[in-house]
């Protein structure tokens, strides 16, 4: 009994509790910032108040059995605008050879880049600790819900999708790369600089060196973190790689975390998403074809998007669904819905629930 929905102002207390678990740039442990983010998300789902390039969508995952918000995730429609460009270090190689010494060196360099017309970004994924080993693999479903939405509303998003992954951070939450590099140019602590960068990266443009930085000048503890995925983030990296993402040799200038990227139309779950006609309920006596995420572009009450995991069977009339959530999804036979098949004989499986418990869709 799990449903995905857009975040509402009355979800703010629960969203803040979740954000405190991770405290990311997109969903920080800051109630005032989360209130602003929620307001912007609501305007984005309405699709009528702000330009598409400024859209930011926040999705919640709710356990209906105890009416608890247990997860959240986010899409930034365009990560990098004139008002707030995206900032990266390009990780490059520079070759040097001395004929006199007969010595060759392949130097790694970091070169600052600003993107004013950036890609779509997925991020801000948080799942309550007591749901991280759930049979339904809720973290993976949270990730896929973003790609379902992108596939349903392709024109709102850019031709490339990126995800910034967290690197290994110290136990105190600090970054060795920032301490050895960025702090010397800004005199800001890592968390202070990271939080400030949500609204403006002007201080990076003004104070960071514009010329390439040779990483051989950095201590090992900083150099060894460049482009490395943190232990807790490795499952996310594996999942992203399985649907077409790869490391694009750019890193976050604050902590060295890698950027993974994919062309939007080649991202497997986006490519699979279709608009389908709802052909009614699938009887429990009829075998299903597999499992799918089903998105309802609701407008009938306060939600403009709801989704759930359901067993499906594809027919000549559309798709039949088996789920206990028809009343919450407010689906009407004959209407169109977003459909992302996660398994089935026609598809390479993207998802299978763990077989160790009884609950299911």
C-alpha angles and dihedrals in degrees: 000000000000125000131184118219142160114274117259131199090252089059090063098101092051092043090053090051090053094044091054088064094065109006097206127178092251096045107022130185090254120109095201091051091047090052090055091046092050092050091050091047091053091051090048093053089049086055093203110084108056136031115272092244089064096050118126119179123200118194126196129205112214129193102216094196092072098012092241129151103229103168146016140190138175147215123205105200094209120014100199127037137164088262095049115010121201112249128208143158111238108219107218141162127236121193122216129184132179116201090192093057095027088226129141126198131187105202125197113221136189116217122187116237132182122200116201096176099039137173130266112277129210117199148112095088111168128168125185110255095240091057099049095095095041117144092239093059091234095185091061091047090050089054094048094049088071092055091048089055093047090050091049093050102028096157091063093062139066128254092253132050124204135188123196109214125207116249126212105294126191122262089257090056094252129134122234091203092054093046091052097042124008097040091059091058099040108023087224126130116242098253091045093051094043092052093045090052092065090077103024140010094185090114090058092050092048101041109028119088113261094207123083115278117221109226090208085077091062124085117257093252090062099036092051091059096056110119093350121139115228119243094249091049098050095092089055090050092051091049092049092049090052091060098045108280122132137176108275097197095253125116139192107264091217101056109000095246113158127250116227117200142184137178104257097231093050095050102113101227092043090048091050097048115107139173105245135180114246105240097188139263121335111229117239087233093061120081114241126229092227143288128309141177108239121201123198117201090213123187098157096098135357096313122082092183134031129163142175143178112261142170109246144193120197116222137173088263095052131272129332118209137204114204139125090227102077092114092051094044091047093213119172122203110257097027123117122253138177111258127193112179110211096182140008140117092279094053142060102245116257094179143019123175119235112264097222101094139043103234119099144140 
